Amino acid sequence: MPGRLLRGLRQWWHRYRYRFVPWIALNINHNPRTLRDVPGEAKDKVISDEEVLGALLRLFQALFTHDLPRQREVLTVLPEPVRSKYQDLLSVQPPRAKVLEHRHHQPNTFNPEDVLYETLGFSVARAASSLVSAGRGVFVTKGLARKGAVVSMYPGTVYQKYEPIFFQSIGNPFIFRCLDGVLIDGNDKGISKVVYRSCSGRDRRGPLRMSDSTWLTSEAQNPLAVGQYVNNCSNDRPANVCYQEFDVPPGFPVELKQYLPNTAYSCAQQRPLRCVVLVALRDVGQGEELLSNYYTIVR
């Protein structure tokens, strides 16, 4: 029994040490490849916000179109020009329209990972990590993620610096800190899960969902919402992706917000919704694990 307990503590420490400030301070000079060095005047952008927005819109529109038979309630509350846009998309693709009608009777055949591959040229999924004692990781399962591609998103509840997160943070390794102090809780279990579901349900407007809560289940409708499981790189396994913060613009299509895997903890103040995406630093091929860098130095 003591041996099992010690092994469990050792495994926990191997995962947690990258977030333990004293350990980072003592080892930072020995891990040069794991640093995320952000000069104070920089905006920490690998690609432009326009490119991030373009990639998300392409994928979300494809997901919405492929799932159109189950979106009928949403279509009824959209303005006529928007509703016509999706009907026109179906009219120029009659074979796919027939497939969609067939899927209306067999909804389980809808596969978001296939839509991701068809739209952006690759798919990603969680699997046992190739790193020792790292638990699950995220892999490119099909195709090729080109340099500069948005390969995943970091889901979770978004907290401003002054908002309470103490109880959610206890024993929680999935809290991401943005450069301005905004926190994103990407834990899909326990109190974090309850808080996210509550906030997501609070913001719903009739059939219109303002965020995606399916990443908390085994059937996520946004296949990119796995960024919290991307593991840290090491000296012999350098990072191939990096984090980039992105604020959702006010004009984001309301019918596509159902695919955003983030929700604000408080709606008291109207702020742009903070999202964090992971961008490929090089071409990442099929079978490769995505590796990021957990350390951030802001000058």
Protein Blocks (a to p, Z undefined) as FASTA:
>chain_A
ZZmmmmmmmmmmmmmmmmmmklmmmmmmmmmmlpccddfkbgoiabdfklmmmmmmmmmm
mmmmmmmmmmmmmmmmpcfklmmmmmmmmmmmmmlmmmmmmmmmmmmlpcfklmmmmmno
pacdddddfbehklpadddfehjddehiafbdcedddddfkbcfklmmgopakbccdfko
pacdfbfghjllmmmmmmmmmmpghjbcfbdfklmpmbdfblklmmlmpccddfklccfb
dcddddddfklcfklmmmpccdcfblkbccdddddddddfbdcdehiacdddfbdcdZZ
